[in-house]
Amino acid sequence: MKIAAIIPASENSASMGGFKPLLPLGDGTVLSTCIKLFRYNCIKQVIVVTGHRADEVAVEARRAGATPVFNKDYRQGMLTSMVSGVRALDVGVDAFFFLPIDMPTIRNHTVTRLVSAYRSGKPAVLYPQFNGQRGYPPLIGAGMIPMLTAHDGQGGLGRVLDSVEDHAAELDVADCGTVFELNQFPDYEQAVSRMLSEGPLDDECQQLWGIYDTPSNNIAHCQAVANVAEALGERLHVRSGAWLDMGLVRGAALTHDIGQGCRQHEVVGAQRLREHGFHPAARIALEHFDQRLEVEDAVSENTLVFLADKLVCGSHPAPLMQRYEKKLELHGHKPRAKKAILSRMDRAKNILARVDREIGQSAEMLAQEVLG
């Protein structure tokens, strides 16, 4: 299947405190970040529609591997930019993404999942949906091209897409970037901040809970674990100056049990997180059941979530030994199971002792303080 992408980057952006497409973001610019989203997904034809400051945008587009196309009518609205982009598409394109320059924080795996879902259904338009709200970039079938190029402009792009509503579909995605726009300078500052953590962010965690029908008691447990893990991280920083990705700590803690209820729930949870592109959080979910911390290993985000999980029973604080004592009561009569439980318990006790030393207090007492 041949997929392309169109990025309109043609309008002025005075309210941003700078020219939006060329503002720094991540290791590039807002524009190059949008382009890399599609290049990551092996989409070869990425068209950037230019208008205001067209020459500068064209240089950046080419540098990032896209093709610039000038829209002389860019002041007349986004539909004209889409039409300019559509007319430059290669022959034989099956569908194309449409991503305004305002939305550079979309996750790579959102595009991956949209392409996969489109292949199986091929609706007229496939929208990413986040917490019940349609977002960007929609994946638009090539059958829409004649309708787009023939449209008189009345009602704009929304009217064209509304005309095929009966043949549209949505895909739930755990990606707040699909509904997050850069309209004012504070939005840009938030986008810069989002690029520093691999998440998932709080509202993305809520979406994941919904996608996988996570029970309320499981959510309450994850929230309690997140609170304890964050407190451990803050104390570790104060005590030793260690810098950890606390966004990752929180996001991984909030989702570490999304596989709960399934056999080998840690494996299932990790796979679910990987499907949405949250690979660091997936590694933490995979290892929250059992973990080894060698003398030469540093305390990591993984360590904090593991220990916090062992210090929380339900949504309440609990001594580390309580969890393993319960396991022994249930399975201690089986020699192999008993041996495995005792081994896991020894590794957890080692981690508790190590964290106690590094934060300068009892982690169990800290969990009591946090959860009351």
N, C-alpha and C positions, 0 to 999 in steps of 0.2 A: 504493500500500500504506500502511495506517495503522499506524504504530508508536508505542507509548507507552513510558514508563519508570516504574519504581517504585523508590524509594530508602527503605529502612527506616532511620530515624534515631531509634529509640525507646528504646534501652537506655542504662543508666548507663555511665559510662566513668571510674571513679575512678582506674584505673591510669595514665591519660594525663596526670595533673597538671592536668587541666582538663576541661571538658565537650566531648567530641570534636567534635560537629557544629559548635560555635561557635568552635573554635580557629582562629586566623588561619592562612591558607595562600594563597600567591600574592598576588593583589590583592583577596582576599576571605576567606572562611572555608572550612573543610573541606566544609561543606554546599553553599555556593554554588559551589565548584569542581566538585562532583559534578553539580549541576544544569546548570552551563554546558557540561559535556561533552555533554549531550543537546541543549541549546538550540543549540549550535554545529552540530549535525547536523539542525537544523530539526524536531526532535521536539517537537510542540506540547504534548502532555499529559505532564507530569512530576509524579508524585504522590510526596510525601514523607510517609511514615507516621511519626507522632509517638507519643510515650509519655511517657518521663521528660522533665520540663521542657517539656511540650508547647507551652505558650503562647510561650515564647521561640523554639523551633524553628519554630513556625508563622509567626512574624513574619519570620524569616530566609528561610524557604521562599518566602513571598509576595514578599519584596523581590527574590529572585533569579528570579522568574517561574514558580514551581511552585505546586502546590495541596496544602496540608496536609490529612491525614486522620488522625484520632485512632484509635489502637488501644487499647481499654481492657484487652485481654488481653496487652499487650506483654511482661509478665514471663514468659509461658509459652513464649517462643521465637520464632525468626525466621519460622517458618511462619505464625504468627498475623498477623504484620505483612504477609507477602505476601498472605494472604487478604484482609486489610483493604484493601490496595492494589488487588487484583484486583477487588473488589466496587465500587470507585470508577472503574474504567475506563469510558471512553466506549463506547457501543454501536458495533459495527463495527470494533473494533480487531483487526488481523490477528495481531499479536505484540507482546510487551513485553519490555523489558530489566529485569533485576533486579540492582541494584547496592547492596550494603551500604555504609553510611556509612564503614566501615573502609577503603575502597579508593578514595581520591580522586586517585591519581596516574596514572590511565589516560589514554592519549593519545587525542586527538580522532579521529584517523584509524582507530583500532581499531574504534570504533563505526561509522564510515563503511564500513569493509570488511566488518564483520559484516552490516550491512543489505544491502549489495550481494550478499554470498554467500547470505544467506537468501532473497533474491528469486529466485535461480536454482535453489534446491533445496527450500526450505521444509521442513526437518526439524522434528520435534517440539520439539527443543531444539538450538540451535547454540551451542557453547562456544568462546570464544577459547582457544587452546592456546599456551603459551609453554615452549619447551625440553621438550616432552613432557608438560607438566602443564596440566590444565584450569584455567581461571581464571574471572574475572568481567569484565564482566557477561554471563551467558548471555542469549541471545535466545530467548524461549519462545513457541511458537505458541499462538494463541488456543484451539486444540483441547484444550489442557491445563487450561483454566479450570474446566470442570465437575469434573474430577478433583481440582483443588486445593481448591475450595470444599467438596467433599464429604468430604475426607480427615479421618480421626478424630484426626490429630495424632501417632499412634504412629510413631516412627522419624523424625519431623520432615520437613523439606523434602527431605533427601537420599533418603528412601524414595520420595517421590513421583516425583522425577526419575529414580531408578533403574528405576522401573516402565516407563519408555519408552526404556530404554537402546538397544534395537534400532533405534529410530527417531531417535537423536541423531546429531550430527555435530560435527566440530571444524574450526576454521580456525586455521592457524598464523599467529601475529602476533608482530611484533618489539616487544613491549611488556611490560616487566617489571612494570609497574603492575597487570597483570591477575592477578598472583599475590602482590602486595605488600600486606600488611595493617598497619593501625595498631593494634597491640595494647598497646605500651608506649611510654613517652615517647621513648626512643631512636628508635623507628620514626617518630614524628612529626618529630623532628629530621632524620632522613634524608629524609622527604618534603619538608620545607622546602628542603633542599639540592637535591633533584632538580628542584624547580620553577625553579631558577636557571639550568639549562643545558638546551639543546634537544637535546642528545645526538646520536646514540644512545649509550647507556651500553654498557659492555663486554659484559654478558650479552645485550644486544639485538643487538650486533654479531655475537656467536656465533650467535644465532638467524638473522640475515640470511645469514650464511655457509651455514648449513644449508639454508635455504629455496632458495637459489640455487646449491647444490652447488659451493661455492667450493673449488678445489683447495688442498691443503695448502701448496704452494709459494707460491701467491698470498696465503694467510693469513700465512705467514711474512714475505713482503714487506711487507704492510700493517702488521704488528706492528712491523717495523723502522722503517718510515716514521713510525709513531706515536711511537716512542721518540725519534727525531731531532726531529720537529716539537715535541714537548713540551720537549725540551732547548733548542731555539731560543726557544720562548716564555718559558721560565724565565729564560734569559739576557737576553732583551729586556726583561723586567720589571725584573731587577736593574739593568740598565744605564740604562734610560730611564724606568722606572716605568710603562710601558704595561700596561694591564689588558686582557687578551683572555679570551674564553671558552675556557678550556683543556679543558673537557669537550667542547666542539664540536670543537676541534682534534683531540683524541684520537679521538672518535667518527668524524669525517669521514676521518681518516687510516686508521682501521681498516676503513673501508668504501669507500674511494675507487675501488677496483678490482673491485667486485662485478659490474661489467659486462664484466670481462676475458674474452676469448674470443669476444666478439661484435664485429661491425663497428661502428666508432665506439663503442667500449666506454665512453667517458666519457659519451656521451649515454644509453646503455642503463643504466649505473650510476645516473646522476642520476634517470632515470625510476623505477627501482626504489626508490630512497630516497624520492622524492616519494609513491609509492604507499603508503608506510608513514608518511607525515606528517613526514619529516625534511627539510624544505625547505632550511634553511641548509646542512646537510651535502650535499644534492643540488647546490646551487650550487657548492660546493667540488669535488665530484666532476666536475661538468661542465667546470670550468676547470683541472683538474689537468694536462691535456695541454698546454695553452698558456695563457700569461697575460701581461698587460701591466701594469706598475706605473709610473704617471706620477709626476713629481717631486712633485706636490701630493697624491698618494695616500698614506695611511698604510699601514704594514705591518699586515696583517690576519691573521685565522685562515686565510683563503684563501691568502695569501702563504706562510705557514709550511708548510702541507701541500704546496703546489706545490713549493717548494724542497726540502723533505725528500724528496719522491718522486724528484727529480732527483739527489739525493745518495746514493741507495740503488739498488744493482743486485742483484736477487734479494733476499737478506736481509743483504747486506754493503755497507759504505761504498764509495763510488766517487766520483772527481772528476766535477764537472759535465760537463766536455767529453767524458768517455768515452761517455755516452749518445748525444750528437749525432754523435760520430765513427763510432759503430757504424751509425747511421742513414745517414750519408753513404757508408759502405762499401757498404751495401745498395742505396741509391737515388740516389747521387750522379751516376750516369750519365744520369739523367733531368733535364733542365734545370728543369722546373717543380717537381719534387720537391726538387731541390737548393736552389732558391731558397727554398722554404717551410721546409726544415730550417734553413737558415742564418738565416732571419728569426726562427724560434722560438729558435734558439741565442742570438742577440743579445739577445732579450728576457729569456731566462733568465740570461744573464751580467749584465745590468743589475740583475736582482732579487738575484742573489748578491752583487754589489758593494754594493747598498743595504743588505742585511741584514748583511753583514760590518761596515759602518760603524756600524749601529745597535746591534749586539750587542758591538762592540768586539773582535772576534776573527774568525778564519776559520771560516765555517760548515762548510767541508769538513773542517777539523781537528776541529771539535766533533763532527761525524758519526763521524769516526774514533774519538774518545774514547768516544762512546756505544756504538758497535757493536763496538769492539775490532778 
